[in-house]
């Protein structure tokens, strides 16, 4: 769960810096992580 939180925080930083493509990729990665965690 900590990895998911760090990924979201990194995505938020990218978004705030205007790095929207990188932020989008990180948000998608966080979504995939959340789906794996909730599948168990």
N, C-alpha and C positions, 0 to 999 in steps of 0.2 A: 504493500500500500504506500510505503514511503516513496518508492520509485514513481508511482502514479502522481503523487503530490509534487515531487521535484519536476516531473515532466510538465505539469500544468503551470507551475511557477515559471519555468523556463519559457514556455509558450506565451505567458502573460508578458514577460519582459520583452520578447521579440515583438509582440503585438504593439506594446507601448512605444517601441523604437521605430515602428512603421515597417518592420520586417514581416509582412503579412504572409508571404508564402511559407517561410520557415515556421511561423506561428501556426499556420494551418496544418502543416505536417506534424508538428508536435501535438496539437489538439487531437488529430486523428490517431496518433500513436497512443495518447492517453485514453482515448475511447476504446481502442483495441485492448489495452491493458485492463480497463474496467470490465470489459466483457469477459475476459479470461478469468478475472478474480471472481466475478459473480456467477460464473458457470460452475464453480466448485461447490 
